[in-house]
Amino acid sequence: MDSPNSAAESHEAFYRGRLASQHDANGDIAPPWTKYPDYERGTIGWRMGGGEDWLSYWDRFLADLDPAYDVRLAYLKRHPPAPVSWSDHVLRVLRPGDRDPDDADEDADAQLVAQRRGELFGLGLVASDTSYPIWLSQQEGVRWPWVFAETPQTAARYFTRDLWFWSRQVAARRAGVGGSGGADRMGAVRRAARDRHRASC
């Protein structure tokens, strides 16, 4: 990703000027958990490099997106469900006018926060272990660790999630249960998340 090339070019102008080139086939900016499924929610990758740039594009896209619930729900449903760790962001996308769940009063708003997060599961907008199927759907075959790291130690230290996903992919292929990717897997992930939520209610 690019970054502003002079102090005079503001971040706002830089990202706004390039926003259209980042749109997908639906005219969306993909949510960050879809663009970088191998990034944990709290990784430094969101504060530098490609992750930081993507969040900047996404913020501007969301600022321009109609705040109507149905519009935002449709946007989120066009993309794979978010990992549970992204629930607060999904809530902000879906209900931009609501108070931040982190600002909730301990007793009075805790039930509302739990209800809203339950809603996200029920709608299939968040799910457990969704990053791996997203990552897998983006793979074309097996991406061997030595392609992105010189040694296994480097992969384990700096590319832990990539190494974990790769090992799951290889184990699944060895067991003959897939691991080859495909967007149709995301529909199964969304249905499984919805079914798990319904079973727990």
N, C-alpha and C positions, 0 to 999 in steps of 0.2 A: 504494500500500500504506500501511497505517497503521503507527504506531509507538507505543511506550508513551507515555501522556499524562501521567504523573506519575512522579516519582522513586521513589515508593513501590511502583509496579507493576513487578515484576521482569520482565526480558526473558523468562525462562522461563514465568512465568504468562501474560504477554501472548501469546506465540506458541502455547503449549499451548491457551489459551482460544480461539484462532482457527483452529487447525489443521484441524478438521473442515470448515470453510467453504472450505478451499483444495483439498480432495480432488477428483480427477477422477472420471469415471464408474466407474472400477475401484477407487475408494477409495485411490488412490495420490496422492502428491505427485510431480508430474512432475520428472524430473531437471533441473538448472539449464540444461544445454545445450539442452533441449527448450523450456523456458519462455522463455529469452532466447537464441535462436540467433544473434542479432546481437551478443552480447557475447563478446569474446575471453576466453580462460581467465584471463588476467592483468589484465583491465581493472579500473579503480577502481569500475566499476559493481557489482562484487560486494562492495564494502566500504562502500557507501552506497546509500540509496534502495531501489528495488524489488528489485535484485539481492541486496542484503544481507538484506532481509526474506525473499526466497525461499530463500536458503541457510539461514536460521534455521529456516524451516518444514521444509525438506528434512532438516536435521540431526535435528530432533525426530522426524520420520517414520521415518528410518533407525534411530534409537535404539529405536523401538518395533517395528520390523520383525523378524520371526523371523530369527535368525542362520543358519538352515539354508541351505546352498548352493543347493538346489533352489528354495527360496522366493525367494531373492534373484536367482537366475538368471531365474526367471519374471518378477519385477518388471522387471528390466532389459530383457528381451525384449518386454515390453509397450510399450516406448518406443523411439524411434529410436536408432540407434547413436550413441555419443559421438564427438566429434572426438578425434583421437589425443592432443591436448594434455590431455584429461581422463582418460587411461588410468590414472593413479595413483588417481584418485577411483573409477573403475569397479572397480579391484582392491580398494579398501577396502570398497566396497559388497558385492562378491561374496564376499570373504573377510575379514570384519571382525576376526577373531582373528589374522590374519597380521601379521607385522612390516611396518612401512612400508617400501616399496621404496627410499625415499630414505635409509633407515638401513642399507642393505645394505653388507656388507664389499665392498671393491673387487673381489676375485677370486672368493671362495667363493660369494657370493650373486648375482653378475652374471648367471650362467647361469640361475638360478632366476627372476630378474626378467625376463630376456628370454623365458624359457619361458612365464611367466604372461602377459606382454604378447602373445605369440604366440597364447596361448589366447584372449585377448579378441578378436583378429582372427578366429580360427577360428570362434568362436561368433557372430560378427557383432555384437559389443557395442561395438566401436570401428571407425571407418572414416576414410579420408581424405576431405576435402571434404564432410563430412556436414552442416555447418551450413547451407550454402546450400539443399539440398533440404528441410531442416527448416523454414527460414525461408519458402521458397517454398510449402510445404504449408499455411502459416498465412495466406497472402495471399489476398485476395479482389480480384483484378484487380491493377492497377498502383498502387502507392503512390508518388506523385511526390515527389521530394526537397524541393520547395518547400513541401510540407505540414509537414515536420518541421524545416526550416531556412529562414531568411530569404534566404540567398544561397548560391550554389554553394560559395563559399569557406567558409562556416560548415558546410555539409554535409561538405565535404572535411576540415575540421579536427576537428569534433566527432562526426560521424556517418559515419566512413570506411567502416565495414563495411556500414551501411545503403546508402550510396551505391554501394559495390561490388556488393552483391547486387542492387540496383535496376538497375544497368547490365547485369549478367548477364541479368536477367529481360527487360529491354527488347531486348537483343541477341538472345536466344533467340526472342522473339516476332517480331522483325523477320526472323529467318532462317526462321521458320515451324516451329520445333522445340519449341514449347510455351512454358513459362515461365508457365503459368497456375496452378500449384499442384496440390494434391491429395495426400491421405494415401497413395494407392496407390504413389506415388513412393518412399516410405520402404521398402517391401518390396523394390523394385528396388535401392535403396542398400544394404540389408542383404545381399542376394544377391550384389551386385557386390563388396562387401567380403570376403565369404566366399570367392568365386571367386578374387579377387586373392591372398588368403592361401594358398589351396590351390595356386595356380600357383607361388608363391614357395617352397613347401616341397619 
